[in-house]
Amino acid sequence: MNTLLSIETRNAVLLRMADLLEQERVNIIAINKTDLEAYEGDDISMFDRLKVDDSKVDEMIRAAKHLASQEDPVGVERFSFKHENGMQVYNKTASFGTVLIIYESRPDVTVEAAGIAFKSGNKILLKGGKESLRSNLKIVELWHQALTEQGASTDWVEYLQFNRTETQAFLEKPTQRVDLIVPRGGERLIAFVKQHAACPVIVSGRGNNFVYVHKEADFETAFDVILNGKSKISACNAVDKVLIDENLPNKAEFVKDLISKLQESKIQVLGDDSISKGFDLEGINSDDIWYEEFLDYKILIGEIASNQETINMINKYSGGHSSSIITTNEAEAKTFMENVDTAAVYHNASTRFTDGGQLGLGGELAISTDKLHQRGPIGLQHLVTNKWYVHGTGQIR
C-alpha cells in the first residue's frame, strides 16, 4: 500500500495537472476526435458524453484547480472523548485506500472523479470504456507526468486496459487490493459491477426524474423547470416524467402550451390515457414505461389526482435521484419534499441542479442513489471513511 501523500504533494500534482491539460488542450481534442470518429454505436447520449471540446477541457482544468484549493478531507476530527481513565479518544476521517472507477464514455471522469479520489488520499484504478480509450490514455499520461514531476509514484493513478471478461475476473478476484468501486454509466454497467464486485460499490444510479405541477403552480415556473430539465438529455438529472394535477386551473391551456414548447425543442411527447386522448398524443401501452430512464428526446406527461398520489407514484417508479414540485403553496411543497424518497427534492427549481458543482461541493465523484454511505452528489468531503485514534499512558481494561 502506498504511504499517504502529503497534502502539499497532492495539491501540487492537481495544479500541475491543470497546467498540463491547458498545454495539451489541442492534442487532447484531436485524440478525442479519433475516438468520436471510431464510435460505431447509435446511443446518442453515449456519444454526447464521449465528446471533449474546449469547454470540456476548461471544466477539467477548473475541477483540478478547485480540488487543489479545497481543505484536506483526510484527518479531519469528527468526534473526541476523554475517557475517565485518562485516555484521549479521537475519531478522524481516513482515506479508503484504493478506489476503482469503472466508467463509460466520459473522458472528463479521468480528471474529475479521479481527482476527487486522489485528493482524498486514495490510489486510483481507472477502467474506462473502449469507446474513449485513446482520450483516457492521453489524460492518464498527463497524470503520470504530474506525479513524476512531484516525486510521487505513477502507481497512484493506474489505467486498467481490460476487456469485459478480464474486468469481471478482476472484480471477482482482484489481483491487487481494492477498497471501493464506483461505477459511472448506464444501468447495465452498474448491474454488472454490483453482480461481480467483491468489495463495496457506490451506486451512481439511474435518473428517471419527475416534475409535479401542483394545482397552485405558477405556469411560467413550470414551463422553465420542465424545459430546462430536458435541456441535456444525456444527464442523469434530466426530467423524463411530468405529472399534472387534475385540478390545475386552465389545465387544458397549460398542457397545450407545454406540449408545443416541448415539440419546438424536438422532444417527443407521450401521454397517459387521459392526456394522450385529450391532446392527440401517442399513448403508452404498458405501465413499465413509468420505470424507464429515457436518455433521449422524449418525455411522458400524465395526470394525477393529488400530492399524496404523486408522492406514491414517484416512490414507486422513479430511480431515487431527483424530483421537483411546482407550487406556490409552501405547506404542500413541504409535504412533498419530506415524503418523496429521492436523493434530491426541489421546490420550484430544476432537477438539473443535482450536481456536485451546483450544490456547493466543487465537483462530484458520483451521484449516489444508495442511502449508505452517502446519498446524492458525492463530493470530496464524502469520499472518506473514518478511523479511531486512541492515546493512552498504559491503560488496560
C-alpha positions as a LaTeX table, in Angstrom:
\begin{tabular}{lrrr}
\hline
Residue & $x$ (\AA) & $y$ (\AA) & $z$ (\AA) \\
\hline
Met1 & 0.00 & 0.00 & 0.00 \\
Asn2 & 1.33 & 3.46 & $-0.89$ \\
Thr3 & 2.10 & 5.74 & 2.05 \\
Leu4 & $-0.34$ & 8.66 & 2.19 \\
Leu5 & 0.99 & 11.56 & 0.11 \\
Ser6 & 1.25 & 14.87 & 1.95 \\
Ile7 & $-1.49$ & 17.37 & 1.20 \\
Glu8 & 1.15 & 19.67 & $-0.32$ \\
Thr9 & 2.14 & 16.96 & $-2.82$ \\
Arg10 & $-1.47$ & 16.09 & $-3.65$ \\
Asn11 & $-2.27$ & 19.77 & $-4.32$ \\
Ala12 & 0.90 & 20.28 & $-6.37$ \\
Val13 & 0.02 & 17.28 & $-8.57$ \\
Leu14 & $-3.51$ & 18.66 & $-9.14$ \\
Leu15 & $-2.21$ & 22.14 & $-10.04$ \\
Arg16 & 0.36 & 20.67 & $-12.41$ \\
Met17 & $-2.43$ & 18.56 & $-13.92$ \\
Ala18 & $-4.35$ & 21.80 & $-14.64$ \\
Asp19 & $-1.24$ & 23.25 & $-16.40$ \\
Leu20 & $-0.71$ & 20.11 & $-18.47$ \\
Leu21 & $-4.37$ & 19.98 & $-19.56$ \\
Glu22 & $-4.02$ & 23.57 & $-20.83$ \\
Gln23 & $-0.70$ & 22.77 & $-22.52$ \\
Glu24 & $-2.05$ & 19.63 & $-24.20$ \\
Arg25 & $-5.52$ & 21.03 & $-24.95$ \\
Val26 & $-5.19$ & 20.83 & $-28.75$ \\
Asn27 & $-3.76$ & 17.28 & $-28.61$ \\
Ile28 & $-6.47$ & 16.06 & $-26.23$ \\
Ile29 & $-9.23$ & 17.40 & $-28.51$ \\
Ala30 & $-7.56$ & 15.90 & $-31.60$ \\
Ile31 & $-7.13$ & 12.49 & $-29.94$ \\
Asn32 & $-10.74$ & 12.62 & $-28.74$ \\
Lys33 & $-11.81$ & 13.29 & $-32.34$ \\
Thr34 & $-10.35$ & 9.90 & $-33.34$ \\
Asp35 & $-12.43$ & 8.27 & $-30.56$ \\
Leu36 & $-15.55$ & 10.08 & $-31.82$ \\
Glu37 & $-14.89$ & 9.02 & $-35.44$ \\
Ala38 & $-14.36$ & 5.41 & $-34.38$ \\
Tyr39 & $-17.60$ & 5.27 & $-32.35$ \\
Glu40 & $-19.98$ & 2.90 & $-34.10$ \\
Gly41 & $-22.85$ & 2.74 & $-31.61$ \\
Asp42 & $-26.18$ & 4.50 & $-32.01$ \\
Asp43 & $-26.53$ & 5.70 & $-28.40$ \\
Ile44 & $-26.83$ & 9.49 & $-28.71$ \\
Ser45 & $-26.30$ & 10.14 & $-25.02$ \\
Met46 & $-23.14$ & 7.97 & $-25.01$ \\
Phe47 & $-21.81$ & 9.95 & $-27.99$ \\
Asp48 & $-22.65$ & 13.23 & $-26.25$ \\
Arg49 & $-20.71$ & 12.18 & $-23.14$ \\
Leu50 & $-17.74$ & 10.98 & $-25.21$ \\
Lys51 & $-17.08$ & 14.37 & $-26.78$ \\
Val52 & $-14.26$ & 16.59 & $-25.50$ \\
Asp53 & $-14.28$ & 20.17 & $-26.78$ \\
Asp54 & $-12.75$ & 23.40 & $-25.45$ \\
Ser55 & $-15.45$ & 23.91 & $-22.85$ \\
Lys56 & $-14.97$ & 20.31 & $-21.59$ \\
Val57 & $-11.22$ & 20.92 & $-21.24$ \\
Asp58 & $-11.99$ & 24.18 & $-19.40$ \\
Glu59 & $-14.19$ & 22.18 & $-16.99$ \\
Met60 & $-11.42$ & 19.66 & $-16.35$ \\
Ile61 & $-8.92$ & 22.45 & $-15.65$ \\
Arg62 & $-11.40$ & 24.18 & $-13.33$ \\
Ala63 & $-12.02$ & 20.92 & $-11.49$ \\
Ala64 & $-8.31$ & 20.25 & $-10.93$ \\
Lys65 & $-7.68$ & 23.81 & $-9.68$ \\
His66 & $-10.74$ & 23.81 & $-7.45$ \\
Leu67 & $-9.74$ & 20.47 & $-5.89$ \\
Ala68 & $-6.26$ & 21.85 & $-5.17$ \\
Ser69 & $-7.83$ & 24.82 & $-3.35$ \\
Gln70 & $-10.04$ & 22.70 & $-1.05$ \\
Glu71 & $-9.20$ & 21.67 & 2.51 \\
Asp72 & $-7.67$ & 18.23 & 3.04 \\
Pro73 & $-10.59$ & 15.85 & 3.67 \\
Val74 & $-8.28$ & 13.34 & 5.43 \\
Gly75 & $-7.53$ & 13.58 & 9.16 \\
Val76 & $-10.49$ & 15.82 & 9.99 \\
Glu77 & $-11.62$ & 15.34 & 13.60 \\
Arg78 & $-15.26$ & 14.23 & 13.79 \\
Phe79 & $-15.53$ & 13.40 & 17.47 \\
Ser80 & $-13.40$ & 13.47 & 20.59 \\
Phe81 & $-13.85$ & 11.93 & 24.02 \\
Lys82 & $-11.80$ & 11.96 & 27.19 \\
His83 & $-12.14$ & 8.58 & 28.89 \\
Glu84 & $-12.47$ & 8.56 & 32.68 \\
Asn85 & $-9.22$ & 6.55 & 32.81 \\
Gly86 & $-7.36$ & 9.41 & 31.14 \\
Met87 & $-7.20$ & 8.04 & 27.56 \\
Gln88 & $-7.81$ & 10.65 & 24.85 \\
Val89 & $-10.01$ & 9.33 & 22.05 \\
Tyr90 & $-10.43$ & 10.91 & 18.60 \\
Asn91 & $-12.38$ & 9.85 & 15.55 \\
Lys92 & $-10.89$ & 11.24 & 12.34 \\
Thr93 & $-11.56$ & 10.90 & 8.63 \\
Ala94 & $-9.31$ & 8.47 & 6.73 \\
Ser95 & $-8.84$ & 7.55 & 3.08 \\
Phe96 & $-10.36$ & 4.33 & 1.76 \\
Gly97 & $-7.06$ & 3.14 & 0.24 \\
Thr98 & $-7.72$ & 2.15 & $-3.35$ \\
Val99 & $-10.73$ & 3.30 & $-5.36$ \\
Leu100 & $-11.64$ & 1.65 & $-8.66$ \\
Ile101 & $-13.69$ & 3.83 & $-11.02$ \\
Ile102 & $-15.38$ & 1.93 & $-13.87$ \\
Tyr103 & $-16.96$ & 4.25 & $-16.39$ \\
Glu104 & $-18.31$ & 4.58 & $-19.88$ \\
Ser105 & $-17.65$ & 7.16 & $-22.49$ \\
Arg106 & $-16.76$ & 10.23 & $-20.39$ \\
Pro107 & $-13.07$ & 11.18 & $-20.61$ \\
Asp108 & $-13.69$ & 14.03 & $-18.11$ \\
Val109 & $-14.19$ & 11.37 & $-15.39$ \\
Thr110 & $-10.46$ & 10.61 & $-15.86$ \\
Val111 & $-9.76$ & 14.07 & $-14.44$ \\
Glu112 & $-12.70$ & 14.99 & $-12.22$ \\
Ala113 & $-13.66$ & 11.76 & $-10.47$ \\
Ala114 & $-10.07$ & 10.55 & $-10.36$ \\
Gly115 & $-9.04$ & 13.97 & $-8.99$ \\
Ile116 & $-11.54$ & 13.76 & $-6.13$ \\
Ala117 & $-10.41$ & 10.25 & $-5.22$ \\
Phe118 & $-6.74$ & 11.30 & $-5.44$ \\
Lys119 & $-7.20$ & 14.44 & $-3.34$ \\
Ser120 & $-8.86$ & 12.35 & $-0.63$ \\
Gly121 & $-5.68$ & 10.25 & $-0.34$ \\
Asn122 & $-6.60$ & 7.23 & $-2.45$ \\
Lys123 & $-4.78$ & 5.24 & $-5.05$ \\
Ile124 & $-6.89$ & 5.28 & $-8.23$ \\
Leu125 & $-7.63$ & 2.44 & $-10.60$ \\
Leu126 & $-9.40$ & 3.56 & $-13.77$ \\
Lys127 & $-11.29$ & 1.28 & $-16.12$ \\
Gly128 & $-12.85$ & 3.30 & $-18.93$ \\
Gly129 & $-14.85$ & 2.08 & $-21.90$ \\
Lys130 & $-13.21$ & 1.09 & $-25.18$ \\
Glu131 & $-15.03$ & 3.97 & $-26.95$ \\
Ser132 & $-12.90$ & 6.56 & $-25.08$ \\
Leu133 & $-9.64$ & 4.60 & $-24.78$ \\
Arg134 & $-7.38$ & 6.99 & $-26.70$ \\
Ser135 & $-8.69$ & 10.05 & $-24.84$ \\
Asn136 & $-8.35$ & 8.33 & $-21.45$ \\
Leu137 & $-4.81$ & 7.09 & $-22.08$ \\
Lys138 & $-3.71$ & 10.58 & $-23.07$ \\
Ile139 & $-5.13$ & 12.05 & $-19.84$ \\
Val140 & $-3.56$ & 9.26 & $-17.72$ \\
Glu141 & $-0.21$ & 10.08 & $-19.37$ \\
Leu142 & $-0.62$ & 13.63 & $-18.01$ \\
Trp143 & $-1.42$ & 12.26 & $-14.52$ \\
His144 & 1.80 & 10.25 & $-14.66$ \\
Gln145 & 3.81 & 13.27 & $-15.77$ \\
Ala146 & 2.35 & 15.41 & $-12.96$ \\
Leu147 & 3.04 & 12.69 & $-10.35$ \\
Thr148 & 6.60 & 12.09 & $-11.56$ \\
Glu149 & 7.44 & 15.81 & $-11.52$ \\
Gln150 & 6.32 & 15.98 & $-7.87$ \\
Gly151 & 8.41 & 12.94 & $-6.91$ \\
Ala152 & 5.36 & 10.69 & $-6.44$ \\
Ser153 & 4.95 & 7.17 & $-7.82$ \\
Thr154 & 2.90 & 6.78 & $-11.01$ \\
Asp155 & 1.17 & 3.88 & $-9.18$ \\
Trp156 & $-1.18$ & 6.45 & $-7.65$ \\
Val157 & $-3.15$ & 6.53 & $-10.93$ \\
Glu158 & $-3.33$ & 3.29 & $-12.89$ \\
Tyr159 & $-5.34$ & 2.57 & $-16.03$ \\
Leu160 & $-6.67$ & $-0.97$ & $-16.43$ \\
Gln161 & $-6.89$ & $-1.93$ & $-20.12$ \\
Phe162 & $-9.25$ & $-4.85$ & $-19.57$ \\
Asn163 & $-11.93$ & $-6.33$ & $-21.78$ \\
Arg164 & $-15.26$ & $-7.39$ & $-20.27$ \\
Thr165 & $-14.08$ & $-10.89$ & $-19.30$ \\
Glu166 & $-10.90$ & $-9.57$ & $-17.67$ \\
Thr167 & $-12.91$ & $-6.88$ & $-15.85$ \\
Gln168 & $-15.31$ & $-9.49$ & $-14.47$ \\
Ala169 & $-12.39$ & $-11.66$ & $-13.29$ \\
Phe170 & $-10.75$ & $-8.63$ & $-11.62$ \\
Leu171 & $-14.00$ & $-7.65$ & $-9.85$ \\
Glu172 & $-14.49$ & $-11.17$ & $-8.51$ \\
Lys173 & $-10.85$ & $-11.81$ & $-7.54$ \\
Pro174 & $-8.85$ & $-8.57$ & $-7.60$ \\
Thr175 & $-5.14$ & $-9.08$ & $-8.24$ \\
Gln176 & $-4.46$ & $-6.08$ & $-6.01$ \\
Arg177 & $-6.24$ & $-4.53$ & $-3.10$ \\
Val178 & $-9.46$ & $-2.63$ & $-3.92$ \\
Asp179 & $-11.42$ & $-0.91$ & $-1.12$ \\
Leu180 & $-14.24$ & 0.77 & $-3.02$ \\
Ile181 & $-15.71$ & 0.62 & $-6.52$ \\
Val182 & $-17.57$ & 3.43 & $-8.22$ \\
Pro183 & $-19.35$ & 2.56 & $-11.48$ \\
Arg184 & $-20.24$ & 5.58 & $-13.66$ \\
Gly185 & $-22.55$ & 4.76 & $-16.53$ \\
Gly186 & $-25.79$ & 3.16 & $-17.58$ \\
Glu187 & $-27.88$ & 0.61 & $-15.72$ \\
Arg188 & $-26.25$ & $-2.35$ & $-17.46$ \\
Leu189 & $-22.78$ & $-1.32$ & $-16.29$ \\
Ile190 & $-23.99$ & $-0.74$ & $-12.72$ \\
Ala191 & $-25.78$ & $-4.11$ & $-12.60$ \\
Phe192 & $-22.66$ & $-5.85$ & $-13.97$ \\
Val193 & $-20.43$ & $-4.27$ & $-11.30$ \\
Lys194 & $-22.85$ & $-4.98$ & $-8.44$ \\
Gln195 & $-23.21$ & $-8.58$ & $-9.54$ \\
His196 & $-19.50$ & $-9.35$ & $-9.66$ \\
Ala197 & $-17.80$ & $-6.99$ & $-7.18$ \\
Ala198 & $-16.15$ & $-8.48$ & $-4.10$ \\
Cys199 & $-15.99$ & $-5.14$ & $-2.24$ \\
Pro200 & $-18.35$ & $-2.21$ & $-1.52$ \\
Val201 & $-19.85$ & $-0.41$ & $-4.54$ \\
Ile202 & $-21.22$ & 3.15 & $-4.57$ \\
Val203 & $-24.13$ & 3.05 & $-6.98$ \\
Ser204 & $-24.33$ & 6.16 & $-9.12$ \\
Gly205 & $-27.88$ & 5.31 & $-10.04$ \\
Arg206 & $-30.25$ & 6.00 & $-12.84$ \\
Gly207 & $-32.32$ & 9.13 & $-13.22$ \\
Asn208 & $-35.95$ & 8.86 & $-14.37$ \\
Asn209 & $-36.82$ & 12.11 & $-12.62$ \\
Phe210 & $-40.31$ & 13.53 & $-12.07$ \\
Val211 & $-41.75$ & 17.06 & $-12.01$ \\
Tyr212 & $-45.13$ & 17.51 & $-10.32$ \\
Val213 & $-47.18$ & 20.52 & $-11.42$ \\
His214 & $-49.39$ & 21.12 & $-8.38$ \\
Lys215 & $-52.79$ & 22.83 & $-8.77$ \\
Glu216 & $-51.31$ & 26.03 & $-7.27$ \\
Ala217 & $-48.37$ & 26.13 & $-9.70$ \\
Asp218 & $-47.08$ & 29.22 & $-11.44$ \\
Phe219 & $-47.22$ & 28.38 & $-15.17$ \\
Glu220 & $-44.02$ & 30.18 & $-16.18$ \\
Thr221 & $-42.04$ & 28.47 & $-13.43$ \\
Ala222 & $-43.42$ & 25.09 & $-14.53$ \\
Phe223 & $-42.51$ & 25.69 & $-18.19$ \\
Asp224 & $-38.98$ & 26.83 & $-17.27$ \\
Val225 & $-38.29$ & 23.92 & $-14.92$ \\
Ile226 & $-39.62$ & 21.26 & $-17.31$ \\
Leu227 & $-37.85$ & 22.62 & $-20.40$ \\
Asn228 & $-34.58$ & 23.11 & $-18.50$ \\
Gly229 & $-34.95$ & 19.56 & $-17.17$ \\
Lys230 & $-34.90$ & 18.36 & $-20.76$ \\
Ser231 & $-32.05$ & 20.63 & $-21.92$ \\
Lys232 & $-29.41$ & 17.89 & $-21.64$ \\
Ile233 & $-30.86$ & 14.50 & $-22.44$ \\
Ser234 & $-27.70$ & 12.52 & $-21.55$ \\
Ala235 & $-27.65$ & 13.80 & $-17.95$ \\
Cys236 & $-28.85$ & 11.60 & $-15.09$ \\
Asn237 & $-30.61$ & 14.69 & $-13.65$ \\
Ala238 & $-32.79$ & 15.16 & $-16.76$ \\
Val239 & $-36.60$ & 15.11 & $-16.46$ \\
Asp240 & $-38.45$ & 12.17 & $-18.00$ \\
Lys241 & $-41.91$ & 12.36 & $-16.40$ \\
Val242 & $-44.31$ & 15.24 & $-15.74$ \\
Leu243 & $-47.37$ & 14.77 & $-13.52$ \\
Ile244 & $-50.08$ & 17.42 & $-13.76$ \\
Asp245 & $-52.62$ & 17.97 & $-11.02$ \\
Glu246 & $-56.07$ & 17.26 & $-12.47$ \\
Asn247 & $-57.40$ & 20.30 & $-10.55$ \\
Leu248 & $-54.95$ & 22.76 & $-12.12$ \\
Pro249 & $-56.92$ & 25.86 & $-13.23$ \\
Asn250 & $-56.76$ & 26.38 & $-17.03$ \\
Lys251 & $-55.23$ & 22.93 & $-17.25$ \\
Ala252 & $-56.03$ & 22.43 & $-20.96$ \\
Glu253 & $-54.33$ & 25.70 & $-21.89$ \\
Phe254 & $-51.27$ & 24.82 & $-19.76$ \\
Val255 & $-50.89$ & 21.31 & $-21.23$ \\
Lys256 & $-51.36$ & 22.58 & $-24.79$ \\
Asp257 & $-48.65$ & 25.25 & $-24.30$ \\
Leu258 & $-46.31$ & 22.78 & $-22.62$ \\
Ile259 & $-46.67$ & 20.26 & $-25.45$ \\
Ser260 & $-45.98$ & 22.87 & $-28.11$ \\
Lys261 & $-42.90$ & 24.21 & $-26.25$ \\
Leu262 & $-41.51$ & 20.66 & $-25.89$ \\
Gln263 & $-42.21$ & 19.83 & $-29.52$ \\
Glu264 & $-40.49$ & 23.06 & $-30.62$ \\
Ser265 & $-37.41$ & 21.69 & $-28.82$ \\
Lys266 & $-37.72$ & 18.48 & $-30.91$ \\
Ile267 & $-38.85$ & 16.44 & $-27.91$ \\
Gln268 & $-41.25$ & 13.54 & $-28.50$ \\
Val269 & $-44.19$ & 13.92 & $-26.09$ \\
Leu270 & $-46.08$ & 10.86 & $-24.87$ \\
Gly271 & $-49.21$ & 10.93 & $-22.71$ \\
Asp272 & $-51.00$ & 8.65 & $-20.30$ \\
Asp273 & $-54.61$ & 7.70 & $-21.17$ \\
Ser274 & $-56.27$ & 11.00 & $-20.33$ \\
Ile275 & $-53.50$ & 13.26 & $-21.70$ \\
Ser276 & $-52.98$ & 11.30 & $-24.93$ \\
Lys277 & $-56.73$ & 11.28 & $-25.70$ \\
Gly278 & $-57.28$ & 14.90 & $-24.74$ \\
Phe279 & $-54.32$ & 16.28 & $-26.70$ \\
Asp280 & $-53.90$ & 13.84 & $-29.59$ \\
Leu281 & $-50.58$ & 12.42 & $-28.37$ \\
Glu282 & $-49.07$ & 8.98 & $-28.69$ \\
Gly283 & $-50.26$ & 6.92 & $-25.73$ \\
Ile284 & $-48.43$ & 4.28 & $-23.69$ \\
Asn285 & $-49.14$ & 0.58 & $-23.96$ \\
Ser286 & $-47.64$ & $-0.53$ & $-20.65$ \\
Asp287 & $-47.08$ & 0.87 & $-17.16$ \\
Asp288 & $-43.46$ & $-0.27$ & $-17.41$ \\
Ile289 & $-42.60$ & 2.93 & $-19.26$ \\
Trp290 & $-43.02$ & 4.82 & $-15.96$ \\
Tyr291 & $-39.90$ & 2.96 & $-14.69$ \\
Glu292 & $-37.84$ & 3.81 & $-17.76$ \\
Glu293 & $-35.00$ & 6.32 & $-17.87$ \\
Phe294 & $-35.20$ & 7.71 & $-21.40$ \\
Leu295 & $-31.78$ & 9.38 & $-22.01$ \\
Asp296 & $-33.46$ & 10.59 & $-25.18$ \\
Tyr297 & $-35.52$ & 13.44 & $-26.67$ \\
Lys298 & $-38.62$ & 12.00 & $-25.08$ \\
Ile299 & $-40.94$ & 12.92 & $-22.18$ \\
Leu300 & $-44.10$ & 11.39 & $-20.69$ \\
Ile301 & $-46.92$ & 13.56 & $-19.31$ \\
Gly302 & $-49.58$ & 12.16 & $-17.02$ \\
Glu303 & $-52.49$ & 13.45 & $-14.98$ \\
Ile304 & $-52.67$ & 12.85 & $-11.22$ \\
Ala305 & $-55.31$ & 13.41 & $-8.52$ \\
Ser306 & $-53.30$ & 14.79 & $-5.60$ \\
Asn307 & $-49.97$ & 15.47 & $-3.92$ \\
Gln308 & $-50.24$ & 12.19 & $-1.99$ \\
Glu309 & $-50.83$ & 10.18 & $-5.15$ \\
Thr310 & $-47.85$ & 11.93 & $-6.76$ \\
Ile311 & $-45.63$ & 11.01 & $-3.80$ \\
Asn312 & $-46.76$ & 7.36 & $-4.07$ \\
Met313 & $-46.17$ & 7.31 & $-7.81$ \\
Ile314 & $-42.67$ & 8.83 & $-7.62$ \\
Asn315 & $-41.70$ & 6.46 & $-4.81$ \\
Lys316 & $-42.85$ & 3.52 & $-6.90$ \\
Tyr317 & $-41.39$ & 4.37 & $-10.31$ \\
Ser318 & $-38.52$ & 6.87 & $-10.03$ \\
Gly319 & $-34.82$ & 6.00 & $-9.91$ \\
Gly320 & $-34.44$ & 7.63 & $-6.48$ \\
His321 & $-32.43$ & 10.51 & $-7.98$ \\
Ser322 & $-34.31$ & 13.85 & $-8.17$ \\
Ser323 & $-37.86$ & 15.17 & $-8.12$ \\
Ser324 & $-39.44$ & 18.62 & $-8.16$ \\
Ile325 & $-42.77$ & 20.15 & $-7.15$ \\
Ile326 & $-44.02$ & 23.34 & $-8.78$ \\
Thr327 & $-46.36$ & 25.17 & $-6.40$ \\
Thr328 & $-46.89$ & 28.48 & $-4.60$ \\
Asn329 & $-48.19$ & 26.55 & $-1.58$ \\
Glu330 & $-45.35$ & 26.15 & 0.98 \\
Ala331 & $-47.18$ & 23.53 & 3.06 \\
Glu332 & $-47.81$ & 21.30 & 0.02 \\
Ala333 & $-44.15$ & 21.69 & $-1.01$ \\
Lys334 & $-43.01$ & 20.69 & 2.49 \\
Thr335 & $-45.21$ & 17.55 & 2.44 \\
Phe336 & $-43.85$ & 16.60 & $-0.98$ \\
Met337 & $-40.20$ & 17.22 & $-0.06$ \\
Glu338 & $-40.38$ & 15.32 & 3.22 \\
Asn339 & $-42.11$ & 12.27 & 1.75 \\
Val340 & $-40.67$ & 11.80 & $-1.73$ \\
Asp341 & $-37.88$ & 9.23 & $-1.47$ \\
Thr342 & $-35.29$ & 10.68 & $-3.84$ \\
Ala343 & $-31.71$ & 11.83 & $-3.14$ \\
Ala344 & $-32.60$ & 15.43 & $-4.04$ \\
Val345 & $-36.01$ & 17.12 & $-3.78$ \\
Tyr346 & $-36.79$ & 20.51 & $-5.31$ \\
His347 & $-39.44$ & 23.18 & $-4.85$ \\
Asn348 & $-39.85$ & 25.48 & $-7.89$ \\
Ala349 & $-36.39$ & 24.66 & $-9.26$ \\
Ser350 & $-34.85$ & 22.44 & $-11.93$ \\
Thr351 & $-33.64$ & 18.88 & $-11.26$ \\
Arg352 & $-30.62$ & 19.79 & $-13.40$ \\
Phe353 & $-29.02$ & 21.24 & $-10.24$ \\
Thr354 & $-28.35$ & 17.75 & $-8.82$ \\
Asp355 & $-24.64$ & 18.05 & $-9.47$ \\
Gly356 & $-21.70$ & 18.43 & $-7.11$ \\
Gly357 & $-20.57$ & 21.75 & $-8.55$ \\
Gln358 & $-24.07$ & 23.23 & $-8.49$ \\
Leu359 & $-24.79$ & 22.12 & $-4.92$ \\
Gly360 & $-21.64$ & 23.66 & $-3.49$ \\
Leu361 & $-19.35$ & 20.61 & $-3.38$ \\
Gly362 & $-16.99$ & 21.79 & $-6.13$ \\
Gly363 & $-17.23$ & 18.55 & $-8.09$ \\
Glu364 & $-18.52$ & 15.06 & $-7.59$ \\
Leu365 & $-17.26$ & 11.53 & $-7.82$ \\
Ala366 & $-20.76$ & 10.22 & $-8.49$ \\
Ile367 & $-24.41$ & 10.87 & $-7.65$ \\
Ser368 & $-25.39$ & 8.10 & $-5.29$ \\
Thr369 & $-28.93$ & 6.75 & $-5.17$ \\
Asp370 & $-27.94$ & 4.39 & $-2.36$ \\
Lys371 & $-28.62$ & 5.50 & 1.22 \\
Leu372 & $-25.31$ & 4.24 & 2.61 \\
His373 & $-22.62$ & 5.64 & 2.72 \\
Gln374 & $-23.68$ & 8.97 & 1.27 \\
Arg375 & $-26.68$ & 9.96 & $-0.81$ \\
Gly376 & $-26.80$ & 12.34 & $-3.79$ \\
Pro377 & $-23.66$ & 14.02 & $-5.15$ \\
Ile378 & $-20.54$ & 12.57 & $-3.51$ \\
Gly379 & $-18.01$ & 15.34 & $-3.08$ \\
Leu380 & $-14.50$ & 15.42 & $-1.76$ \\
Gln381 & $-15.58$ & 15.52 & 1.90 \\
His382 & $-17.70$ & 12.38 & 1.48 \\
Leu383 & $-15.08$ & 10.17 & $-0.13$ \\
Val384 & $-13.56$ & 9.21 & 3.19 \\
Thr385 & $-14.08$ & 6.57 & 5.82 \\
Asn386 & $-13.02$ & 7.10 & 9.45 \\
Lys387 & $-10.60$ & 5.77 & 11.99 \\
Trp388 & $-10.28$ & 5.85 & 15.79 \\
Tyr389 & $-7.12$ & 7.34 & 17.32 \\
Val390 & $-6.69$ & 6.44 & 20.99 \\
His391 & $-3.82$ & 7.92 & 23.09 \\
Gly392 & $-3.01$ & 6.34 & 26.43 \\
Thr393 & $-0.33$ & 6.04 & 29.08 \\
Gly394 & $-0.51$ & 2.27 & 29.60 \\
Gln395 & $-4.26$ & 1.92 & 30.35 \\
Ile396 & $-5.72$ & $-1.60$ & 30.34 \\
Arg397 & $-9.33$ & $-2.63$ & 30.60 \\
\hline
\end{tabular}
